[in-house]
């Protein structure tokens, strides 16, 4: 089906002309082709501009991330060197623009993602152990989509070993938490 010529306000070709000959038809086809080429050029320029913007933003983000990482290392080093004076028996210190300190992360048992072959294998092993031994394995629920719903924290290390899982130990984790509301007030004046 052929495209219908419709005049829009601001046409660069002025008033549409009536096609009266094969030469007029040829010129109209030429103009359509020129419009197509111009549109493709616009799209190429847009792609180049977006790519340049993306590259510039990535470079800026990498620089900012590196600055952030350096600051975190400096903050943690200072806090470790002055832990007794800053924390005074607490886990964190609150300052004007946020807080920093250490959090206790609980022990975790990493499980595979849903709908993966690893989760399918784990569910198969768990079903086999539930049928064979029962006990704590009976408390772990497998949903029909084949993922483990109930937390497996109550399982012993031996039971986790039977499932080929391991418990990651609890650990202290350093954190810095800027007060975003206070920062917004400073930035916005």
Secondary structure, DSSP 8 states (H G I E B T S, - for coil): --------TT-TT-S-----SHHHHHHHHHHHHHHHHHHHHHHHHHHHHHHHHHHHHHHHHHHHHHHHHHHHHHHHHHHHHTHHHHHTTSSEEEETTEEEEEEEE--B-----TTSHHHHHHHHHHHHHHHHT-GGGGGS-B-TTS-B-S--TTS-HHHHHHTT---B--EEEEEEEE-HHHHHHHHH-
